[in-house]
């Protein structure tokens, strides 16, 4: 993907859909998605000002979903 601020909208939608899908199936593939929550947190921390508002909302929502599924603990 290009820089978050200059990415075409179809790539942003694709990334949003991918993040949503992975968050919903992460409990089925714990080895593959081991770093997913940390990657979401890093993406949000480093690029929060540049991210599309809907993408930023999807990242936060997916992070919360991972917490609700006990994939990450609240101290993370």
KARA-V689423 format. One record per residue. N is the residue number from 1. OMEGA is omega in degrees with one decimal (* if undefined). Layout:
BEGIN
n->N omega->OMEGA
n->N omega->OMEGA
END
This chain:
BEGIN
n->1 omega->178.8
n->2 omega->175.5
n->3 omega->-174.4
n->4 omega->-176.6
n->5 omega->-175.0
n->6 omega->-178.9
n->7 omega->175.9
n->8 omega->-174.6
n->9 omega->179.3
n->10 omega->176.1
n->11 omega->178.3
n->12 omega->178.6
n->13 omega->178.9
n->14 omega->177.9
n->15 omega->177.5
n->16 omega->179.6
n->17 omega->179.3
n->18 omega->178.3
n->19 omega->179.7
n->20 omega->-179.4
n->21 omega->-178.3
n->22 omega->178.8
n->23 omega->-179.0
n->24 omega->-178.5
n->25 omega->-176.0
n->26 omega->-179.3
n->27 omega->178.5
n->28 omega->-176.2
n->29 omega->-174.5
n->30 omega->179.9
n->31 omega->-177.3
n->32 omega->-175.2
n->33 omega->-177.1
n->34 omega->-176.2
n->35 omega->-174.4
n->36 omega->-179.0
n->37 omega->178.3
n->38 omega->177.7
n->39 omega->176.0
n->40 omega->-179.8
n->41 omega->178.9
n->42 omega->178.4
n->43 omega->-179.8
n->44 omega->-179.1
n->45 omega->-174.7
n->46 omega->-172.5
n->47 omega->-174.4
n->48 omega->-178.9
n->49 omega->-176.8
n->50 omega->-174.7
n->51 omega->172.1
n->52 omega->-175.5
n->53 omega->179.9
n->54 omega->176.9
n->55 omega->177.7
n->56 omega->178.3
n->57 omega->179.4
n->58 omega->178.8
n->59 omega->179.4
n->60 omega->179.1
n->61 omega->178.7
n->62 omega->177.0
n->63 omega->177.5
n->64 omega->177.7
n->65 omega->177.5
n->66 omega->177.8
n->67 omega->-179.8
n->68 omega->179.0
n->69 omega->-179.7
n->70 omega->174.6
n->71 omega->172.9
n->72 omega->178.5
n->73 omega->-174.2
n->74 omega->178.6
n->75 omega->177.0
n->76 omega->*
END
